[in-house]
Amino acid sequence: MEAFMVSALKYRPTSFEDVVGQQNITQTLKNSLEKNQLAQALLFCGPRGVGKTSCARILAKQINKSNLDQTTQDDFAFNIFELDAASNNSVEDIRKINEQVRIPPQVGSHKIYIIDEAHMLSKAAFNAFLKTLEEPPKHVIFILATTEKNKIIPTILSRCQVYDFKRISVNDIQTYLVKIAQDRNLKFEESALFLIAQKAEGALRDALSIFDRMVSFTKGNLSAIGVADNLNLLDHQTYAELGEIIFKNDIHGILKEYDELLKRGIDPLQFIKGLGDFFRNLMLAKDTSTLSLMELSENVKMSYQNLTKTISPEYLIDAITLINSFEINYKNVNNKRVHIELGLMQLASLHFNGEKKKVS
């Protein structure tokens, strides 16, 4: 049986063109290479799973590319040194690097040091690194990567050219998952891939991990219902149905529906957040100028536009304010179920004109 390779490794970017959702950064790095204006100390910051380490490796390979006419690309693997600062964060580890950088590369023009999770370095290690980072040998380039920029000491930050990686949009992740699904000849619904992209919260690596799990669960037939059930998510249609109950001021109806969701194993806090997103999307759908703020397919956007026609902006503002308030207070209450049910009852007591309905 052929060994299985997880998608995060199988589809890891090998060129700047393959990197998803970070076009501004990849273009800047390419321009710096072409004009020979690359700084000797770079700091890649951003959330996990957005391409920091991948970009660092691609850049490290590209730096010596001008000399590829005389050597094979494999030779340049000896010019790239990676250090995981999570487990190698002592002064001794940094001192070893300080000693190694003095020796010029035997092949190629530069030695590249990639220090991942740089914020995990101890304060003493940072201090030992300062002098080398301030005046590095001409043949050395440092690339630091971190998820917590605020933990990097200011004296290190001031010596680095900082690149801030952003969370990848839901649409970009979904588009990438479509390509992978097509490459693997899988059956899929785009709405299923959208749910996976949404669940990943901007981290492509997380999306690929969830994707592999869902392919196994659905046996290669990715449906929105199957993915939603496995991930304990609610799709747009479910929220639309809940919305209809709320709009009718059906207090008992919304309580029964919430009970059914709990029996399905839906996370209460995620339910609140999803409900808030639903009402936010209704507000955005009321004006064509704000449709672009909705990270949804065109068909779903149209369904929101149809749904929001009879709803006043004032009502939506009241609803969003109410949802936001009981989401903020969720962690501080003891009886969380009653807390959410009270919020739903208040939500179902609002009229479209913003007035309260008297509960009988």
C-alpha positions as CSV (number, residue, x, y, z in Angstrom):
1,M,0.0,0.0,0.0
2,E,1.3,3.4,-1.0
3,A,2.3,5.6,2.0
4,F,-0.2,8.4,2.7
5,M,1.2,11.9,2.8
6,V,-0.9,14.6,4.6
7,S,-2.0,17.4,2.3
8,A,-0.1,20.0,4.3
9,L,3.2,18.3,3.3
10,K,2.1,17.1,-0.1
11,Y,1.0,20.6,-1.2
12,R,3.5,22.7,0.7
13,P,4.5,25.6,-1.6
14,T,7.8,25.3,-3.5
15,S,7.8,28.7,-5.1
16,F,6.4,32.2,-4.3
17,E,3.7,31.6,-6.9
18,D,2.4,28.7,-4.9
19,V,2.0,30.7,-1.6
20,V,-1.7,31.4,-0.9
21,G,-3.1,34.7,0.3
22,Q,0.3,36.6,0.9
23,Q,0.8,38.2,-2.6
24,N,2.0,41.5,-1.2
25,I,4.8,39.8,0.8
26,T,5.8,37.4,-1.9
27,Q,6.0,40.1,-4.5
28,T,8.1,42.3,-2.2
29,L,10.5,39.5,-1.5
30,K,10.8,38.7,-5.3
31,N,11.5,42.4,-6.0
32,S,14.1,42.5,-3.3
33,L,15.9,39.5,-4.8
34,E,15.8,40.9,-8.3
35,K,17.2,44.2,-7.3
36,N,19.7,42.7,-4.8
37,Q,18.2,44.7,-2.0
38,L,17.4,42.0,0.5
39,A,18.1,42.8,4.1
40,Q,20.4,40.5,6.1
41,A,17.9,40.1,9.0
42,L,14.2,39.4,8.3
43,L,11.3,38.8,10.7
44,F,8.2,37.0,9.5
45,C,5.3,37.6,11.9
46,G,1.7,36.4,11.8
47,P,-0.8,33.7,12.9
48,R,0.1,30.0,12.7
49,G,-0.4,28.2,9.4
50,V,-0.3,31.2,7.1
51,G,3.0,30.5,5.2
52,K,5.8,32.1,7.3
53,T,8.1,29.0,7.4
54,S,7.2,28.1,3.8
55,C,8.1,31.6,2.6
56,A,11.3,31.4,4.6
57,R,12.4,28.2,3.0
58,I,11.5,29.3,-0.5
59,L,13.4,32.6,0.0
60,A,16.4,30.6,1.4
61,K,16.5,28.5,-1.8
62,Q,16.0,31.5,-4.1
63,I,18.9,33.6,-2.6
64,N,21.6,31.4,-4.1
65,K,19.7,30.7,-7.3
66,S,21.9,32.9,-9.4
67,N,24.7,30.3,-9.0
68,L,22.7,27.3,-10.1
69,D,24.3,27.1,-13.5
70,Q,27.4,25.5,-11.9
71,T,25.9,23.3,-9.2
72,T,22.8,21.3,-8.5
73,Q,20.0,22.6,-6.3
74,D,20.6,19.9,-3.7
75,D,24.0,21.5,-3.0
76,F,22.3,24.5,-1.5
77,A,20.6,22.4,1.2
78,F,24.0,22.7,3.0
79,N,23.6,26.5,3.0
80,I,20.3,26.5,4.8
81,F,20.2,26.0,8.6
82,E,17.0,25.7,10.5
83,L,16.6,26.1,14.2
84,D,13.5,25.5,16.2
85,A,13.7,28.0,19.0
86,A,10.9,26.2,20.9
87,S,13.4,23.4,21.8
88,N,16.7,25.2,21.1
89,N,16.4,28.4,23.0
90,S,19.4,28.5,25.2
91,V,22.5,30.8,25.1
92,E,24.6,27.9,24.0
93,D,22.4,27.3,20.9
94,I,22.8,30.9,19.8
95,R,26.6,30.9,20.5
96,K,26.9,27.9,18.2
97,I,25.3,30.0,15.5
98,N,27.5,32.9,16.3
99,E,30.6,30.7,15.7
100,Q,29.2,29.1,12.5
101,V,28.4,32.3,10.8
102,R,32.1,33.3,10.6
103,I,32.7,30.5,8.1
104,P,31.7,31.5,4.6
105,P,29.8,29.0,2.4
106,Q,31.8,26.6,0.2
107,V,29.0,26.6,-2.4
108,G,26.8,29.6,-3.4
109,S,27.0,33.2,-2.1
110,H,25.1,33.0,1.2
111,K,24.4,30.9,4.3
112,I,20.8,31.3,5.5
113,Y,19.7,30.7,9.0
114,I,16.0,30.2,9.6
115,I,15.0,30.5,13.3
116,D,11.4,29.4,13.8
117,E,9.3,30.3,16.8
118,A,11.8,33.0,17.5
119,H,9.8,34.4,20.4
120,M,10.7,31.3,22.4
121,L,14.3,32.3,22.7
122,S,15.4,33.2,26.3
123,K,16.3,36.8,27.1
124,A,19.9,35.7,27.5
125,A,19.8,34.1,24.1
126,F,18.4,37.2,22.5
127,N,21.1,39.3,24.1
128,A,23.8,36.9,22.8
129,F,22.3,37.2,19.3
130,L,22.2,41.0,19.2
131,K,25.8,41.7,18.1
132,T,25.7,39.1,15.3
133,L,22.3,40.4,14.1
134,E,23.5,44.0,14.2
135,E,26.7,43.4,12.2
136,P,26.3,40.0,10.4
137,P,28.9,38.8,7.9
138,K,28.2,39.7,4.3
139,H,27.6,36.1,3.4
140,V,24.9,35.5,6.1
141,I,21.1,36.1,6.1
142,F,18.9,35.5,9.1
143,I,15.2,34.8,8.7
144,L,13.2,34.8,12.0
145,A,9.6,33.6,12.2
146,T,7.2,34.1,15.0
147,T,3.5,33.9,15.9
148,E,4.0,36.4,18.8
149,K,5.7,39.5,17.6
150,N,5.0,41.3,20.9
151,K,7.4,38.8,22.7
152,I,10.4,39.8,20.5
153,I,12.5,42.3,22.4
154,P,12.6,45.8,20.8
155,T,16.4,45.7,20.2
156,I,15.9,42.6,17.9
157,L,12.9,44.2,16.2
158,S,14.8,47.3,15.3
159,R,17.5,45.2,13.6
160,C,15.1,43.3,11.4
161,Q,13.1,44.0,8.3
162,V,9.6,43.1,9.5
163,Y,7.0,41.3,7.3
164,D,3.5,40.9,8.8
165,F,1.7,37.9,7.4
166,K,-2.1,38.1,7.5
167,R,-4.8,35.5,8.0
168,I,-5.8,34.0,4.8
169,S,-9.3,34.8,3.6
170,V,-12.1,32.2,3.6
171,N,-12.4,32.6,-0.2
172,D,-8.7,32.1,-0.9
173,I,-8.7,28.9,1.3
174,Q,-11.8,27.6,-0.4
175,T,-10.3,28.2,-3.9
176,Y,-7.2,26.3,-2.9
177,L,-9.2,23.4,-1.4
178,V,-11.1,23.2,-4.7
179,K,-7.9,22.8,-6.6
180,I,-6.7,20.0,-4.3
181,A,-10.0,18.2,-4.4
182,Q,-9.9,18.3,-8.2
183,D,-6.3,17.1,-8.2
184,R,-7.3,14.1,-6.1
185,N,-10.4,13.5,-8.2
186,L,-12.7,13.8,-5.2
187,K,-16.4,14.4,-5.3
188,F,-17.3,17.6,-3.4
189,E,-19.7,20.4,-2.8
190,E,-18.2,23.8,-2.8
191,S,-20.3,24.7,0.3
192,A,-18.6,21.8,2.1
193,L,-15.2,23.3,1.3
194,F,-16.4,26.7,2.4
195,L,-17.3,25.2,5.8
196,I,-13.8,23.8,6.1
197,A,-12.3,27.1,5.1
198,Q,-14.4,28.9,7.7
199,K,-13.5,26.5,10.5
200,A,-9.8,27.0,9.8
201,E,-10.1,30.7,10.8
202,G,-7.5,32.0,8.4
203,A,-4.9,29.2,8.9
204,L,-4.3,27.2,5.6
205,R,-2.4,24.4,7.4
206,D,-5.4,23.9,9.7
207,A,-7.7,23.9,6.7
208,L,-5.6,21.1,5.0
209,S,-5.6,19.1,8.2
210,I,-9.4,19.3,8.5
211,F,-9.7,18.6,4.8
212,D,-7.8,15.3,5.2
213,R,-10.0,14.3,8.1
214,M,-13.2,15.1,6.2
215,V,-12.0,13.1,3.1
216,S,-11.6,10.1,5.4
217,F,-14.9,10.6,7.1
218,T,-16.9,11.1,3.9
219,K,-14.9,8.5,1.9
220,G,-14.0,11.0,-0.7
221,N,-17.5,12.5,-1.1
222,L,-17.5,15.8,0.6
223,S,-21.0,17.1,1.2
224,A,-22.0,20.2,3.2
225,I,-24.3,18.1,5.5
226,G,-21.5,15.5,6.2
227,V,-18.9,18.1,6.9
228,A,-21.2,20.2,9.1
229,D,-22.3,17.2,11.2
230,N,-18.7,16.0,11.7
231,L,-17.4,19.5,12.6
232,N,-20.4,20.4,14.7
233,L,-21.0,23.4,12.5
234,L,-24.2,25.1,11.3
235,D,-24.5,26.1,7.6
236,H,-26.1,29.3,6.3
237,Q,-29.4,27.5,5.6
238,T,-29.7,26.4,9.2
239,Y,-29.1,30.0,10.5
240,A,-31.6,31.3,7.9
241,E,-34.2,28.9,9.3
242,L,-33.4,30.0,12.9
243,G,-33.6,33.6,11.7
244,E,-37.1,33.0,10.4
245,I,-38.2,31.7,13.8
246,I,-36.7,34.7,15.5
247,F,-38.3,37.1,13.0
248,K,-41.7,35.6,13.8
249,N,-41.1,36.3,17.5
250,D,-41.6,32.6,18.2
251,I,-39.9,32.4,21.6
252,H,-40.9,28.8,22.3
253,G,-39.9,27.7,18.8
254,I,-36.3,29.1,19.1
255,L,-35.9,27.4,22.5
256,K,-36.9,24.1,21.0
257,E,-34.5,24.5,18.1
258,Y,-31.6,25.4,20.4
259,D,-32.3,22.3,22.4
260,E,-32.1,20.2,19.3
261,L,-28.8,21.8,18.4
262,L,-27.4,21.0,21.8
263,K,-28.4,17.4,21.3
264,R,-26.4,17.4,18.1
265,G,-23.3,18.5,20.0
266,I,-23.1,22.1,18.8
267,D,-20.7,24.2,20.8
268,P,-22.8,27.0,22.5
269,L,-20.1,29.7,22.1
270,Q,-19.6,28.9,18.4
271,F,-23.4,29.0,18.0
272,I,-23.5,32.5,19.5
273,K,-20.6,33.6,17.2
274,G,-22.3,32.1,14.2
275,L,-25.6,33.8,15.1
276,G,-23.7,37.1,15.3
277,D,-22.2,36.5,11.9
278,F,-25.6,35.7,10.5
279,F,-27.1,39.1,11.6
280,R,-23.9,40.9,10.5
281,N,-24.3,39.4,7.0
282,L,-27.9,40.5,6.9
283,M,-26.8,44.1,7.6
284,L,-24.0,43.9,5.0
285,A,-26.5,42.5,2.4
286,K,-28.8,45.5,2.7
287,D,-26.4,47.6,0.6
288,T,-24.5,46.5,-2.5
289,S,-21.5,48.6,-1.4
290,T,-20.9,46.3,1.6
291,L,-21.4,43.0,-0.2
292,S,-17.7,42.6,-0.7
293,L,-17.2,42.5,3.1
294,M,-19.0,39.1,3.1
295,E,-16.7,36.2,2.6
296,L,-19.4,34.1,1.0
297,S,-20.2,32.7,-2.4
298,E,-22.4,34.8,-4.8
299,N,-25.3,32.4,-4.3
300,V,-25.3,32.7,-0.6
301,K,-24.9,36.5,-0.8
302,M,-28.1,36.6,-3.0
303,S,-30.0,34.6,-0.4
304,Y,-29.0,37.1,2.3
305,Q,-30.1,39.9,0.0
306,N,-33.5,38.3,-0.4
307,L,-33.8,37.6,3.3
308,T,-32.9,41.1,4.5
309,K,-35.4,43.0,2.3
310,T,-38.1,43.2,4.9
311,I,-35.8,43.8,7.9
312,S,-35.0,47.3,9.1
313,P,-31.4,48.4,9.8
314,E,-32.5,49.5,13.3
315,Y,-33.7,46.0,14.1
316,L,-30.5,44.5,12.9
317,I,-28.4,46.9,15.0
318,D,-30.5,46.0,18.1
319,A,-30.1,42.3,17.4
320,I,-26.3,42.5,16.8
321,T,-25.9,44.6,20.0
322,L,-27.9,42.0,22.0
323,I,-25.9,39.1,20.6
324,N,-22.6,40.8,21.3
325,S,-23.6,41.5,24.9
326,F,-24.4,37.9,25.8
327,E,-21.3,36.7,23.9
328,I,-19.2,39.0,26.0
329,N,-20.8,37.8,29.3
330,Y,-20.8,34.1,28.3
331,K,-17.6,33.2,30.2
332,N,-18.7,34.9,33.4
333,V,-22.0,33.1,34.0
334,N,-22.4,29.8,35.8
335,N,-25.5,28.5,34.0
336,K,-24.5,29.0,30.4
337,R,-27.5,27.3,28.9
338,V,-29.9,29.6,30.7
339,H,-27.7,32.6,29.7
340,I,-28.0,31.7,26.0
341,E,-31.7,30.9,26.2
342,L,-32.4,34.2,27.9
343,G,-30.5,35.9,25.0
344,L,-32.5,34.0,22.5
345,M,-35.8,34.9,24.2
346,Q,-34.8,38.6,24.2
347,L,-33.8,38.3,20.5
348,A,-37.1,36.7,19.7
349,S,-38.9,39.5,21.6
350,L,-37.6,42.2,19.2
351,H,-39.9,43.5,16.5
352,F,-38.5,44.7,13.1
353,N,-39.1,48.3,14.2
354,G,-36.9,47.8,17.2
355,E,-39.7,47.8,19.8
356,K,-40.0,45.0,22.4
357,K,-42.7,42.4,22.2
358,K,-44.5,41.6,25.5
359,V,-43.9,38.0,26.5
360,S,-47.2,36.4,27.4
